[in-house]
Amino acid sequence: MAKLHTPRWAWVLTGSGHFFTESFALIHELEHCDVFVSKAAAEVLRMYKLKLDFPDTMRVLHDKTASAVPVGEFYHGVYHTVVVAPASSNTVAKCVLGISDTLATNVFAQAGKCRVPAIVFACDTAPELETMAPHGLVKVYPRRIDLENTERLKAFERTTVVESLAELNAAISARRAELEADE
């Protein structure tokens, strides 16, 4: 790969299947993006039969180290924006509690510590949801604690929590516009 273009997008895939294929497709629309694949996301990729085939302007970073070594690049200005989409209830809960023991939660924590804006597409946003599973549409009933954690995350600095694919698209477009205005 040629010299790494920075700053760039950091996209985190977690173990949530909620709008996973749609979120995955959005990554292809970004230029200069690193895709952080958690261990749970690797399992979901297999379930949905998706391949990590991205252009040369993108890197794929897997959850293979105990200390999440790739997150060190946040301290060197490599990223301008983090997108966590879709964000599982487990990832949201850990982020809310400040637990950073996975690649996904480490990326979110380091982004916050380095004042890098984050967009989080939380999967548990309503008492009743329909979501596309690998074998068809299913109903999901998030627990009260899951809904409360999504609300708590909305209060985090430089964190935009979105609740739908349309809101995710709008947040990414808004961030692109901010970045272009800063150039």
Phi, psi and omega per residue, in radians:
M1 nan 2.542 3.090
A2 -1.207 -3.140 -3.140
K3 -0.915 2.383 -3.119
L4 -1.174 2.150 3.089
H5 -1.346 2.178 3.091
T6 -2.326 2.726 -0.130
P7 -1.265 2.856 -3.030
R8 -2.436 3.008 3.075
W9 -1.358 2.574 2.960
A10 -2.115 2.052 -3.124
W11 -1.976 2.177 -3.108
V12 -1.862 2.180 3.026
L13 -1.762 2.296 3.125
T14 -2.007 -2.939 -3.080
G15 -1.502 0.224 3.105
S16 -1.463 2.345 3.079
G17 -1.588 -0.129 -3.075
H18 -1.131 1.927 -3.098
F19 0.989 0.593 -3.119
F20 -1.134 -0.870 -3.093
T21 -1.132 -0.625 3.123
E22 -1.206 -0.724 3.086
S23 -1.117 -0.740 3.126
F24 -1.040 -0.707 3.129
A25 -1.134 -0.583 3.138
L26 -1.136 -0.524 3.124
I27 -1.016 -0.671 -3.114
H28 -1.137 -0.324 -3.140
E29 -1.465 -0.213 -3.121
L30 -1.622 2.596 3.040
E31 -1.889 2.525 3.111
H32 1.026 1.253 -3.081
C33 -2.356 2.434 2.979
D34 -1.845 2.350 -3.123
V35 -1.859 2.067 3.127
F36 -1.694 2.056 -3.051
V37 -1.898 1.910 3.094
S38 -1.231 2.887 3.099
K39 -1.044 -0.723 3.125
A40 -1.143 -0.670 3.110
A41 -1.118 -0.635 3.104
A42 -1.047 -0.659 3.095
E43 -1.176 -0.741 -3.139
V44 -1.142 -0.693 3.091
L45 -0.970 -0.755 3.121
R46 -1.150 -0.725 3.139
M47 -1.062 -0.687 -3.121
Y48 -1.580 0.027 3.117
K49 0.996 0.757 3.127
L50 -1.782 2.529 -3.135
K51 -1.913 2.555 3.115
L52 -1.541 1.105 -3.130
D53 -1.846 1.717 -3.073
F54 -2.073 2.828 3.091
P55 -1.102 2.911 -3.123
D56 -1.130 -0.279 3.123
T57 -1.371 -0.029 -3.101
M58 -2.050 2.604 3.027
R59 -2.070 2.608 3.062
V60 -1.986 2.160 -3.113
L61 -2.042 2.140 -3.073
H62 -1.716 2.733 3.113
D63 -1.400 1.488 -3.057
K64 -2.168 -0.028 -3.125
T65 -2.173 2.560 -3.124
A66 -1.101 -0.588 -3.090
S67 -1.751 0.160 3.123
A68 0.925 1.032 -3.078
V69 -0.822 -0.727 -3.078
P70 -1.044 -0.339 -3.096
V71 -1.226 -0.233 3.111
G72 -1.046 -0.395 -3.132
E73 -1.182 -0.308 3.069
F74 -1.077 -0.554 -3.109
Y75 -1.323 -0.127 -3.124
H76 -2.004 0.309 3.063
G77 1.221 0.422 -3.102
V78 -1.261 -0.461 -3.051
Y79 -2.082 2.468 3.062
H80 -1.825 -0.367 -3.069
T81 -2.680 2.476 3.010
V82 -1.975 2.356 3.017
V83 -2.104 2.165 3.052
V84 -1.935 1.784 -3.039
A85 -2.678 2.213 -0.197
P86 -1.345 2.689 -3.130
A87 -1.818 2.064 3.126
S88 -1.171 2.814 3.086
S89 -1.088 -0.579 3.099
N90 -1.109 -0.824 3.132
T91 -1.113 -0.780 3.134
V92 -1.051 -0.801 -3.125
A93 -1.063 -0.785 3.141
K94 -1.136 -0.716 3.110
C95 -1.070 -0.762 -3.141
V96 -1.079 -0.660 -3.112
L97 -1.522 -0.046 3.135
G98 1.363 0.342 3.108
I99 -1.522 2.219 -3.131
S100 -2.268 1.261 -3.085
D101 -1.987 0.221 3.047
T102 -2.321 2.952 3.087
L103 -1.049 -0.761 -3.109
A104 -1.080 -0.846 -3.097
T105 -1.276 -0.518 3.059
N106 -1.170 -0.740 3.102
V107 -1.047 -0.813 -3.128
F108 -1.080 -0.778 -3.128
A109 -1.106 -0.797 -3.108
Q110 -1.186 -0.626 3.066
A111 -1.035 -0.795 3.127
G112 -1.083 -0.746 -3.132
K113 -1.177 -0.438 -3.135
C114 -1.799 0.164 3.102
R115 1.032 0.679 3.070
V116 -1.665 2.157 -3.140
P117 -1.037 2.531 3.135
A118 -2.186 2.478 3.013
I119 -2.040 2.132 -3.096
V120 -2.090 2.116 3.079
F121 -1.676 1.586 -3.112
A122 -1.252 2.423 -3.095
C123 -1.499 -0.451 -3.103
D124 -1.830 1.670 -3.011
T125 -2.211 -0.087 -3.125
A126 -2.607 2.729 -3.115
P127 -1.076 -0.392 3.123
E128 -2.519 2.261 -3.112
L129 -2.349 2.692 2.940
E130 -1.962 2.383 -3.129
T131 -2.475 2.645 -3.135
M132 -1.532 1.995 3.052
A133 -1.596 2.985 -3.131
P134 -0.971 -0.475 -3.096
H135 -1.973 0.338 3.076
G136 2.271 3.128 -3.082
L137 -1.243 2.373 3.099
V138 -2.328 2.690 3.045
K139 -1.643 2.436 3.135
V140 -2.228 2.448 -3.129
Y141 -2.156 1.491 -3.123
P142 -0.969 2.524 3.105
R143 -1.307 2.797 3.118
R144 -0.974 -0.738 -3.129
I145 -1.081 -0.624 3.110
D146 -1.150 -0.753 3.121
L147 -1.162 -0.693 3.107
E148 -1.117 -0.702 3.126
N149 -1.131 -0.677 3.078
T150 -1.060 -0.754 3.113
E151 -1.112 -0.743 3.130
R152 -1.070 -0.697 -3.117
L153 -1.099 -0.506 3.137
K154 -1.104 -0.348 -3.119
A155 -1.536 -0.089 -3.109
F156 -1.246 2.532 3.117
E157 -1.079 2.476 3.055
R158 0.895 0.531 3.141
T159 -2.142 2.153 3.055
T160 -1.867 2.078 3.107
V161 -1.752 2.158 3.122
V162 -1.929 2.679 -3.027
E163 -2.082 0.072 3.135
S164 -2.664 2.880 3.103
L165 -1.108 -0.670 3.107
A166 -1.089 -0.726 3.110
E167 -1.174 -0.620 3.087
L168 -1.096 -0.822 3.101
N169 -1.032 -0.773 -3.124
A170 -1.130 -0.718 -3.137
A171 -1.153 -0.696 3.103
I172 -1.154 -0.747 3.107
S173 -1.091 -0.732 3.125
A174 -1.112 -0.717 3.126
R175 -1.154 -0.694 3.071
R176 -1.021 -0.771 3.139
A177 -1.087 -0.720 3.085
E178 -1.063 -0.772 -3.122
L179 -1.138 -0.707 3.121
E180 -1.156 -0.654 3.127
A181 -1.160 -0.521 -3.135
D182 -1.374 -0.269 -3.097
E183 -1.267 nan nan
